[in-house]
Amino acid sequence: MDLILALSKGRIFEDTLPLLEAAGITVTENPETSRKLILPTSDPGIRVLIVRASDVPTYVQHGAADFGVAGKDVLLEHGGEGLYQPVDLHIAKCRMSVAARAGFDYETAVRQGARLRVATKFTSIAREHFAKKGVHVDLIKLYGSMELAPLVGLSDAIVDVVSTGSTLRANNLVEVEEIMDISSRLVVNQAALKMKRARLQPIIEAFERASAAKAAQS
């Protein structure tokens, strides 16, 4: 039975390649240079779908892909229904944080019970975080260029993924609160796990071994 793996371009794709190689699978075309959205691999029975990061759980949940790699942030926002998540791959590590303009007194605003305007594409994560803290917020859904929102007065703060923090610094923003650490997970369609277990299980186990070795090194 053929297998289809859903991946997004960029860091997750690059970080997944060594895990695939540990399972004896090589992707034979580069998504950055190929126009194909379905890439062949060294195993004729395995193909890779190139999709948006936020769409990986949807492709896997509905069976268009048998398995995929998605960030914890995307899975929390998606909800993860119908997905088996056997392995934290310890790749594409970053953090989900609250950031604001340098000079904005976030702590005082929170302490005094101010109603904050927060821009984010991670509305579920932000809503839950602020609800736990008892902070009243108006969430503004954006799909990109989060850092712009506080600079032009659209919001008081943002909730976004932060890796090095260089983009924040370049735009005169500072992290004021860390919400959670983020890494990427292997996600598997539950029906595929039953129907294609003989094909999937060795790959899952190879990913587990490779990710455990990576975690031990870090």
Secondary structure as a PSIPRED ss2 file (coil, helix, strand):
# PSIPRED VFORMAT (PSIPRED V4.0)

   1 M C   1.000  0.000  0.000
   2 D C   1.000  0.000  0.000
   3 L E   0.000  0.000  1.000
   4 I E   0.000  0.000  1.000
   5 L E   0.000  0.000  1.000
   6 A E   0.000  0.000  1.000
   7 L E   0.000  0.000  1.000
   8 S C   1.000  0.000  0.000
   9 K C   1.000  0.000  0.000
  10 G C   1.000  0.000  0.000
  11 R H   0.000  1.000  0.000
  12 I H   0.000  1.000  0.000
  13 F H   0.000  1.000  0.000
  14 E H   0.000  1.000  0.000
  15 D H   0.000  1.000  0.000
  16 T H   0.000  1.000  0.000
  17 L H   0.000  1.000  0.000
  18 P H   0.000  1.000  0.000
  19 L H   0.000  1.000  0.000
  20 L H   0.000  1.000  0.000
  21 E H   0.000  1.000  0.000
  22 A H   0.000  1.000  0.000
  23 A C   1.000  0.000  0.000
  24 G C   1.000  0.000  0.000
  25 I C   1.000  0.000  0.000
  26 T C   1.000  0.000  0.000
  27 V E   0.000  0.000  1.000
  28 T C   1.000  0.000  0.000
  29 E C   1.000  0.000  0.000
  30 N C   1.000  0.000  0.000
  31 P C   1.000  0.000  0.000
  32 E C   1.000  0.000  0.000
  33 T C   1.000  0.000  0.000
  34 S C   1.000  0.000  0.000
  35 R C   1.000  0.000  0.000
  36 K C   1.000  0.000  0.000
  37 L C   1.000  0.000  0.000
  38 I E   0.000  0.000  1.000
  39 L E   0.000  0.000  1.000
  40 P E   0.000  0.000  1.000
  41 T E   0.000  0.000  1.000
  42 S C   1.000  0.000  0.000
  43 D C   1.000  0.000  0.000
  44 P C   1.000  0.000  0.000
  45 G C   1.000  0.000  0.000
  46 I E   0.000  0.000  1.000
  47 R E   0.000  0.000  1.000
  48 V E   0.000  0.000  1.000
  49 L E   0.000  0.000  1.000
  50 I E   0.000  0.000  1.000
  51 V C   1.000  0.000  0.000
  52 R C   1.000  0.000  0.000
  53 A H   0.000  1.000  0.000
  54 S H   0.000  1.000  0.000
  55 D H   0.000  1.000  0.000
  56 V H   0.000  1.000  0.000
  57 P H   0.000  1.000  0.000
  58 T H   0.000  1.000  0.000
  59 Y H   0.000  1.000  0.000
  60 V H   0.000  1.000  0.000
  61 Q H   0.000  1.000  0.000
  62 H C   1.000  0.000  0.000
  63 G C   1.000  0.000  0.000
  64 A C   1.000  0.000  0.000
  65 A C   1.000  0.000  0.000
  66 D C   1.000  0.000  0.000
  67 F E   0.000  0.000  1.000
  68 G E   0.000  0.000  1.000
  69 V E   0.000  0.000  1.000
  70 A E   0.000  0.000  1.000
  71 G E   0.000  0.000  1.000
  72 K H   0.000  1.000  0.000
  73 D H   0.000  1.000  0.000
  74 V H   0.000  1.000  0.000
  75 L H   0.000  1.000  0.000
  76 L H   0.000  1.000  0.000
  77 E H   0.000  1.000  0.000
  78 H H   0.000  1.000  0.000
  79 G C   1.000  0.000  0.000
  80 G C   1.000  0.000  0.000
  81 E C   1.000  0.000  0.000
  82 G C   1.000  0.000  0.000
  83 L E   0.000  0.000  1.000
  84 Y E   0.000  0.000  1.000
  85 Q E   0.000  0.000  1.000
  86 P E   0.000  0.000  1.000
  87 V E   0.000  0.000  1.000
  88 D E   0.000  0.000  1.000
  89 L C   1.000  0.000  0.000
  90 H C   1.000  0.000  0.000
  91 I C   1.000  0.000  0.000
  92 A C   1.000  0.000  0.000
  93 K C   1.000  0.000  0.000
  94 C E   0.000  0.000  1.000
  95 R E   0.000  0.000  1.000
  96 M E   0.000  0.000  1.000
  97 S E   0.000  0.000  1.000
  98 V E   0.000  0.000  1.000
  99 A E   0.000  0.000  1.000
 100 A E   0.000  0.000  1.000
 101 R E   0.000  0.000  1.000
 102 A C   1.000  0.000  0.000
 103 G C   1.000  0.000  0.000
 104 F C   1.000  0.000  0.000
 105 D C   1.000  0.000  0.000
 106 Y H   0.000  1.000  0.000
 107 E H   0.000  1.000  0.000
 108 T H   0.000  1.000  0.000
 109 A H   0.000  1.000  0.000
 110 V H   0.000  1.000  0.000
 111 R H   0.000  1.000  0.000
 112 Q C   1.000  0.000  0.000
 113 G C   1.000  0.000  0.000
 114 A C   1.000  0.000  0.000
 115 R C   1.000  0.000  0.000
 116 L E   0.000  0.000  1.000
 117 R E   0.000  0.000  1.000
 118 V E   0.000  0.000  1.000
 119 A E   0.000  0.000  1.000
 120 T E   0.000  0.000  1.000
 121 K C   1.000  0.000  0.000
 122 F C   1.000  0.000  0.000
 123 T H   0.000  1.000  0.000
 124 S H   0.000  1.000  0.000
 125 I H   0.000  1.000  0.000
 126 A H   0.000  1.000  0.000
 127 R H   0.000  1.000  0.000
 128 E H   0.000  1.000  0.000
 129 H H   0.000  1.000  0.000
 130 F H   0.000  1.000  0.000
 131 A H   0.000  1.000  0.000
 132 K H   0.000  1.000  0.000
 133 K H   0.000  1.000  0.000
 134 G C   1.000  0.000  0.000
 135 V C   1.000  0.000  0.000
 136 H C   1.000  0.000  0.000
 137 V E   0.000  0.000  1.000
 138 D E   0.000  0.000  1.000
 139 L E   0.000  0.000  1.000
 140 I E   0.000  0.000  1.000
 141 K E   0.000  0.000  1.000
 142 L C   1.000  0.000  0.000
 143 Y C   1.000  0.000  0.000
 144 G C   1.000  0.000  0.000
 145 S C   1.000  0.000  0.000
 146 M C   1.000  0.000  0.000
 147 E C   1.000  0.000  0.000
 148 L H   0.000  1.000  0.000
 149 A H   0.000  1.000  0.000
 150 P H   0.000  1.000  0.000
 151 L H   0.000  1.000  0.000
 152 V C   1.000  0.000  0.000
 153 G C   1.000  0.000  0.000
 154 L C   1.000  0.000  0.000
 155 S C   1.000  0.000  0.000
 156 D C   1.000  0.000  0.000
 157 A E   0.000  0.000  1.000
 158 I E   0.000  0.000  1.000
 159 V E   0.000  0.000  1.000
 160 D E   0.000  0.000  1.000
 161 V E   0.000  0.000  1.000
 162 V E   0.000  0.000  1.000
 163 S C   1.000  0.000  0.000
 164 T C   1.000  0.000  0.000
 165 G C   1.000  0.000  0.000
 166 S H   0.000  1.000  0.000
 167 T H   0.000  1.000  0.000
 168 L H   0.000  1.000  0.000
 169 R H   0.000  1.000  0.000
 170 A H   0.000  1.000  0.000
 171 N C   1.000  0.000  0.000
 172 N C   1.000  0.000  0.000
 173 L E   0.000  0.000  1.000
 174 V E   0.000  0.000  1.000
 175 E E   0.000  0.000  1.000
 176 V E   0.000  0.000  1.000
 177 E E   0.000  0.000  1.000
 178 E E   0.000  0.000  1.000
 179 I E   0.000  0.000  1.000
 180 M E   0.000  0.000  1.000
 181 D E   0.000  0.000  1.000
 182 I E   0.000  0.000  1.000
 183 S C   1.000  0.000  0.000
 184 S E   0.000  0.000  1.000
 185 R E   0.000  0.000  1.000
 186 L E   0.000  0.000  1.000
 187 V E   0.000  0.000  1.000
 188 V E   0.000  0.000  1.000
 189 N E   0.000  0.000  1.000
 190 Q H   0.000  1.000  0.000
 191 A H   0.000  1.000  0.000
 192 A H   0.000  1.000  0.000
 193 L H   0.000  1.000  0.000
 194 K H   0.000  1.000  0.000
 195 M H   0.000  1.000  0.000
 196 K C   1.000  0.000  0.000
 197 R H   0.000  1.000  0.000
 198 A H   0.000  1.000  0.000
 199 R H   0.000  1.000  0.000
 200 L H   0.000  1.000  0.000
 201 Q H   0.000  1.000  0.000
 202 P H   0.000  1.000  0.000
 203 I H   0.000  1.000  0.000
 204 I H   0.000  1.000  0.000
 205 E H   0.000  1.000  0.000
 206 A H   0.000  1.000  0.000
 207 F H   0.000  1.000  0.000
 208 E H   0.000  1.000  0.000
 209 R H   0.000  1.000  0.000
 210 A H   0.000  1.000  0.000
 211 S H   0.000  1.000  0.000
 212 A H   0.000  1.000  0.000
 213 A H   0.000  1.000  0.000
 214 K H   0.000  1.000  0.000
 215 A H   0.000  1.000  0.000
 216 A H   0.000  1.000  0.000
 217 Q H   0.000  1.000  0.000
 218 S C   1.000  0.000  0.000
